[in-house]
Amino acid sequence: MKWWLAATVTVVPTEATQQALGYPSLFLLVLIGALVPVVPTGALVSTAAAVAVHQTVPFALATVFLTASLAAFCGDASLYWLGRRGMRSKNGSRWLEAIRSRAPEERLEQAQDKLAHHGTAVLVLSRLVPAGRIPVMLACLMAKWPLRRFVRGNLPACLAWTATYQLIGILGGSLFPEPWEGVVAAIALTVVVGAAPSLWRRVRGTTTA
């Protein structure tokens, strides 16, 4: 019995091992989520932050922040670059079509209007508003922004986005003593924050009607 317990303890991954696997996974998943929105990237960042709250390894939260910010930034820059290539091509590209398909006409018109009046500041808000990133990116493409200008405005947008969802994760992780409880709380808070704008628009629409 003792040897079985000893063997079990030896196979439990240490915090260093968890981080060695977790950070590359976080980077890859956030990067993929920025290119193809099938991964809930906000929930990933919140979950990683909730786990990091309970870790004793130094700078765990800072590493989560840097990893997620860099992944989001690289993903957005790559998608914008692919979109620009599609804009210059006679036949477009599947990436450009994918961007257009995720930007409803009404949201695109709003994004174009805000972009014309507020410039790069709109990029920061677009990252924080659910489903706001793609219409603003398409508006930038249609306005023929060079990649350098988009990247310069998108950097603070990615930092603000990461900080927002990391704070949600820190709050969820701080409320409970067990990491898994903090993860559940972080995911629940992320869902509430993500659904709040849609619910507010529905309430306003109902009230106006």
C-alpha positions as CSV (number, residue, x, y, z in Angstrom):
1,M,0.0,0.0,0.0
2,K,2.8,2.4,0.9
3,W,4.6,1.8,-2.4
4,W,1.3,2.6,-4.3
5,L,0.9,5.9,-2.5
6,A,4.5,6.8,-3.1
7,A,4.1,6.1,-6.8
8,T,0.9,8.1,-6.9
9,V,2.6,11.1,-5.4
10,T,5.5,10.9,-7.8
11,V,3.2,11.1,-10.9
12,V,1.3,14.1,-9.7
13,P,2.6,17.0,-11.8
14,T,4.3,19.8,-10.0
15,E,3.4,23.5,-10.4
16,A,6.4,23.9,-12.7
17,T,5.3,21.0,-14.8
18,Q,1.7,22.4,-15.0
19,Q,3.1,25.7,-16.1
20,A,5.4,24.2,-18.7
21,L,2.3,22.6,-20.3
22,G,-0.2,25.2,-19.5
23,Y,1.4,28.4,-20.9
24,P,2.1,26.9,-24.4
25,S,-1.5,25.5,-24.4
26,L,-2.9,28.9,-23.4
27,F,-0.9,30.7,-26.1
28,L,-1.9,28.2,-28.8
29,L,-5.6,28.2,-27.9
30,V,-5.9,32.0,-27.6
31,L,-4.1,32.3,-30.9
32,I,-6.4,29.9,-32.6
33,G,-9.4,31.6,-31.0
34,A,-8.3,34.9,-32.5
35,L,-8.1,33.4,-36.0
36,V,-11.1,31.1,-35.8
37,P,-13.7,32.1,-33.1
38,V,-14.5,28.6,-32.0
39,V,-12.6,28.8,-28.8
40,P,-13.9,30.9,-25.8
41,T,-10.7,32.8,-25.4
42,G,-12.0,35.1,-22.6
43,A,-13.0,32.1,-20.5
44,L,-9.5,30.6,-21.1
45,V,-7.8,33.6,-19.8
46,S,-10.1,33.8,-16.8
47,T,-9.6,30.1,-16.0
48,A,-5.8,30.4,-16.3
49,A,-5.8,33.4,-13.9
50,A,-8.1,31.6,-11.4
51,V,-5.6,28.7,-11.3
52,A,-2.6,31.0,-11.1
53,V,-4.1,32.7,-8.0
54,H,-3.6,29.5,-6.1
55,Q,0.0,28.8,-7.4
56,T,3.1,29.5,-5.4
57,V,5.4,29.9,-8.4
58,P,6.5,33.5,-8.7
59,F,5.0,35.7,-11.4
60,A,2.3,33.2,-12.3
61,L,-0.3,35.9,-13.0
62,A,2.2,38.1,-14.8
63,T,3.1,35.2,-17.1
64,V,-0.6,34.5,-17.8
65,F,-1.1,38.1,-18.7
66,L,1.9,38.2,-21.0
67,T,1.1,34.9,-22.7
68,A,-2.5,35.7,-23.4
69,S,-1.8,39.3,-24.5
70,L,0.9,38.1,-26.9
71,A,-1.3,35.3,-28.3
72,A,-4.3,37.7,-28.9
73,F,-2.0,40.3,-30.5
74,C,-0.4,37.7,-32.8
75,G,-3.7,36.2,-33.7
76,D,-5.3,39.6,-34.6
77,A,-2.3,40.8,-36.6
78,S,-2.2,37.5,-38.5
79,L,-5.9,37.6,-39.3
80,Y,-5.6,41.3,-40.4
81,W,-2.6,40.5,-42.6
82,L,-4.6,37.6,-44.2
83,G,-7.6,39.9,-44.7
84,R,-5.4,42.6,-46.4
85,R,-4.1,39.9,-48.8
86,G,-7.6,39.0,-49.6
87,M,-8.5,42.7,-50.2
88,R,-5.7,43.0,-52.7
89,S,-6.5,39.8,-54.5
90,K,-9.0,39.8,-57.4
91,N,-10.8,36.7,-56.1
92,G,-10.5,37.6,-52.5
93,S,-9.6,34.8,-50.0
94,R,-11.4,32.4,-47.7
95,W,-10.0,34.4,-44.7
96,L,-11.6,37.6,-46.0
97,E,-14.8,35.8,-46.7
98,A,-14.7,34.4,-43.2
99,I,-14.3,37.9,-41.7
100,R,-17.1,39.2,-43.8
101,S,-19.4,36.4,-42.9
102,R,-19.0,37.2,-39.2
103,A,-19.7,40.9,-39.6
104,P,-23.4,41.7,-40.0
105,E,-24.2,44.7,-42.2
106,E,-25.7,46.7,-39.4
107,R,-22.7,46.1,-37.1
108,L,-20.3,46.9,-39.9
109,E,-22.0,50.2,-40.6
110,Q,-21.8,51.1,-36.9
111,A,-18.1,50.1,-36.8
112,Q,-17.3,52.2,-39.9
113,D,-19.0,55.2,-38.4
114,K,-17.2,54.9,-35.0
115,L,-13.9,54.3,-36.7
116,A,-14.3,57.4,-38.8
117,H,-15.0,59.5,-35.7
118,H,-12.8,58.0,-33.0
119,G,-10.0,56.2,-34.9
120,T,-7.8,53.6,-33.1
121,A,-9.7,54.1,-29.8
122,V,-12.5,52.0,-31.3
123,L,-10.1,49.0,-31.5
124,V,-9.9,48.9,-27.7
125,L,-13.6,48.9,-27.3
126,S,-14.1,46.3,-30.0
127,R,-12.0,43.9,-28.1
128,L,-14.0,44.3,-24.9
129,V,-17.4,44.1,-26.5
130,P,-18.6,40.6,-27.4
131,A,-18.7,40.1,-31.2
132,G,-17.3,43.6,-31.7
133,R,-13.8,42.7,-32.8
134,I,-14.5,41.3,-36.3
135,P,-16.8,44.2,-37.6
136,V,-14.2,46.8,-36.5
137,M,-11.4,44.7,-38.1
138,L,-13.4,44.6,-41.4
139,A,-14.0,48.3,-41.1
140,C,-10.3,48.9,-40.8
141,L,-9.7,46.6,-43.9
142,M,-12.3,48.5,-45.9
143,A,-10.7,51.8,-44.8
144,K,-7.4,50.4,-46.2
145,W,-5.5,50.8,-42.9
146,P,-1.9,49.6,-43.3
147,L,-0.9,46.7,-41.1
148,R,1.4,49.0,-39.1
149,R,-1.5,51.3,-38.1
150,F,-3.8,48.5,-37.2
151,V,-1.1,46.8,-35.1
152,R,-0.3,50.1,-33.2
153,G,-4.0,50.5,-32.2
154,N,-4.5,46.8,-31.6
155,L,-1.7,46.4,-29.0
156,P,-3.5,48.4,-26.2
157,A,-6.7,46.6,-27.2
158,C,-5.2,43.2,-26.5
159,L,-3.7,44.4,-23.3
160,A,-7.0,45.8,-22.1
161,W,-8.9,42.7,-23.1
162,T,-6.4,40.4,-21.3
163,A,-6.5,42.6,-18.2
164,T,-10.3,42.5,-18.1
165,Y,-10.6,38.8,-18.3
166,Q,-7.7,38.2,-16.0
167,L,-9.3,40.3,-13.3
168,I,-12.5,38.2,-13.7
169,G,-10.4,35.1,-13.1
170,I,-8.6,36.6,-10.1
171,L,-11.9,37.5,-8.6
172,G,-13.3,34.0,-9.1
173,G,-10.1,32.4,-7.9
174,S,-10.0,34.6,-4.8
175,L,-13.5,33.7,-3.7
176,F,-12.9,30.0,-3.1
177,P,-10.1,28.0,-1.4
178,E,-10.0,25.3,-4.1
179,P,-8.7,26.0,-7.6
180,W,-11.5,24.1,-9.3
181,E,-14.1,26.2,-7.5
182,G,-12.3,29.3,-8.6
183,V,-12.3,28.0,-12.2
184,V,-16.1,27.4,-12.1
185,A,-16.7,30.8,-10.7
186,A,-14.4,32.5,-13.3
187,I,-16.2,30.7,-16.1
188,A,-19.6,31.7,-14.7
189,L,-18.5,35.4,-14.4
190,T,-17.1,35.3,-17.9
191,V,-20.5,34.0,-19.3
192,V,-22.3,36.7,-17.4
193,V,-20.0,39.5,-18.6
194,G,-20.3,38.2,-22.2
195,A,-24.0,37.9,-22.2
196,A,-24.7,41.3,-20.5
197,P,-24.4,43.5,-23.6
198,S,-26.8,41.3,-25.6
199,L,-29.3,41.2,-22.8
200,W,-29.1,45.0,-22.4
201,R,-29.7,45.5,-26.1
202,R,-32.8,43.2,-26.0
203,V,-34.1,45.1,-23.0
204,R,-33.6,48.4,-24.7
205,G,-35.3,47.1,-27.9
206,T,-38.3,45.8,-25.9
207,T,-38.6,49.1,-24.0
208,T,-38.4,51.1,-27.2
209,A,-41.0,48.9,-28.9
